[in-house]
Amino acid sequence: MKKIPLNRALSKLGILSRAQATGAVLAGRVRVGGRLIRNPLTLVAPEQAHIELDGRRTRPAAWRTLLFHKPRGVVTTRNDPEGRPTIYDVLGDAGKGLVAVGRLDLATTGLLLLTSDTQLAGWLTDPGNEVPRLYVVTVRGRVTDDDLACLTGHITRRKASDRESHLLVELREGKNRQVRRMFAGIGHEVTSLKRVKFGGLDLGPLPPGAHRDILHREIAQAFPGAPCREV
């Protein structure tokens, strides 16, 4: 299993925020395998290591996965240094102990998964597994056939005028701001970007800011081959 820094591991396990975990390690409150650790960047396998906080064994949060309709103007992070609202502010108690599966940028809306299962999250975001993501995109100007020939991914042009074009874009990896950079590269600014499908899961009629629980069987059906620990 992949090893990650101890402060991040405590965050992924839903025990503490990254900042709180860093403080706890520096304060001598954390042991790994019985050994006192004072370096927050010490590498551990979060679901295998014997981690104690204040003398008590930490346990992964109970298995939970949510499908969340991320609103515009919300960042996909637990804490934002600029003070912008985060997905965890919107989710409240429902987001405790969960990590986001990938990210959607500030202006992007739509389907975002959150889970307590870090192995599942890693599998879903691994480019080698080629999990498809489907986006509804609006850009400035007319996207021509020549423009489409320059782009990667599976793209369907739904409507085009001199003012704007509407497209469906399917990608199989989640690089940072990939859709925006693709269209900027051919001279078209993205004005609206919404993810409506991730693997076999659809956003459906879920309104912005709302979420619903995902069951084990839905994960198995939507992502064949994905690991999904039963708890």
N, C-alpha and C positions, 0 to 999 in steps of 0.2 A: 504494500500500500504506500502511496506517495506521502512523504514527510513534509510537514509545513512548520513554520515558526510557532512556538508555544503560545504566544499571545493570540495568534490567529486561530490556533486549534481551540483554545478556550472560547473564542467567539463563535466558531463554527459549531461547537457542541452546545451552544446556547447558554453557557454558564455566565459569561461576562461579555461586555463590549470589548473591542480591541484595546481601547484606551484603559478601561478598568483592569483588563488582564495584564497589560504592561505594568501598571502600578502595583498590582498584586504580586507579580513576579519580583519586581525590584524591591518590594517590601519583605521578601522572604516568606511569602505565604503559600508558595507552590512547590510541591515535590513531584518528581517523575521517577517511578520505580524505586521509591523510597529515598531518592537523593534530592537534596535541596537545590533548586535551580534559581539563579539570580539573573540569567540572561534571557530576556523575553524572546530572543530570536533563535533559541535552541530548537533544533528540528525534532519533531515527534510525529508519529502516526496517530492522529486524534482518536480513532476508534479502536486502537490496539494498546496504546500506552496506558500504564497505570498512573493516572494523574490525580494528585490530592490537592485540594484547596482548603486551607485552614484545618488540615488533619482529616478531612473527609474525602473519600473517593468520589471523583466526578463521574457522572453517567451521561451518555448522550441523551438528548431530549427525545421523548417518545416520538415515534414515526408520524410525521405530519407533512403533507404536501398541499399547497394552495395554488389555485389558478387565480391570478390577480389582474384586474384591468387597470393598468397604470395610467393615471391621468397625465396630461401635459403640465409642465412646470414643476415636476417632482423628480428628485434625483434618486438613482438606484444605489444608495449607500446607507450605512447605518447612522453615520454622523457626517455632517457637511461643514467644513471650516468656514464657508461663506454664509452659513446660516440659512440656506435654502431648505424648504420642506423636503423630507425624505419619504420613501415608500413606507418606512416604519412609523413615521408620524401619521400617515394615512391609515395604516393597518391597526395601529394601537396594540392591544394585547394579543390580537390574532397573529402578529408578526414575531412574537417572542420565541427565541430558539430556532428561528428559520434563517436560511441563507438564500439569497437570490441566485437563480440559475442564469448566469450571464447578466448582461445589463442592457437597459434601454436608456438612451441619452435624455437630457432634460426636456427636449421638445418632442420626443417620440412617445406615442401612446400605444396601448394595446396589451397583448397577452404577455405576462411575466409569471414564471413559476417560482415559487419559494418552497424550500424543503428543509427538513431536519436531517435528511440523509445525504451526507457529504459525498459518499461514494456515488450515489445516483447523480448528484449535481455535477461531479467530475466527468462521469460518463456522458451526460447530455451535452456538455460543453466541449468535449474532446473532438477536434476537427476530424479525426480519423473515423468517427462514427457517422459522420455526414448526416446529422439530424436536420431535416428540412425546416426552414422558417419561411413563412409566407407573409408578405407585406403589401398593404395598399398604399400607393405612393402618388402624390401630386407634385408636379414640377412646373416651373415657369417655362413658357414657350412650347413650340411643337417638337415633339420627339419623332424623328424620321426613321425610316428603315435603315439608313446609313448609321444613325446614332445607335440603334439597337444592335447593329452588327459589331459595334465597338465594346459592348458590355458583356460581362460574364453572368452566369446564372440563367435561370429560365424566366423570361420576361414576356408578359402579355400586355399589349397596348389596348386599353379599353376605350379611350377617347382622346382625341388630340385636336387642338386649335392653336392659333397663333398666340393666344393668351396663356394657355396651360394644357398640360397633358396628364391623363390619369392612367396608371399602370398597376399591374400585379407583378411582384418580383419575388421569386423563390430562390433562396440561397441555402447552402448546406454547411455553412460555418458562420460564426457570429463575431466577425472582426469588428473592432470599434469603429462606429460611424461609417460602416462599409457602404451602405446604400447612398448616403449623402455624398461620400467621396466618389462613388461610381458616376453619379450624375453630374457632379461638379466637374469631373474630368472631361465631359462632353459639352460643357457650357450650360447646364441646366441646374438651377437652384431648387432644392427640395423645399416645398412649402408645407407639406403635410406628410407625415409618415406614421403608419399604424401597423403593428404586427397583429395579424388576425389568426395565425395558426402556427403551432410549434409541434413538430412531429405529427402525431395523430390527434392532438388536442386542438379544438376550435374555441375561439373567444366567445362566439355565439352572442346572445343578447345581453350579456353581463354589462351593466353600466359602468362608466369610469369611477374608480375608487372602490368598487365592490370586489368581492372575492368569493370563491367557493372551494370547499374541500375536494381533493382528488383522492380516489380510492386506489388501493394496490392493483386491483384488476384493471382500472383505467390506465395506469402506468404500463402494465404488461401489454395491453392492447395497443396503446398509442406508441410505445417504444419497444418493439420486439428486440429481445437480447439485452435490455437494460437491467442492471442490478437493482434490486429493490428489497431492502432488508425488512423482514417481518418483525414486529415488536409486540 
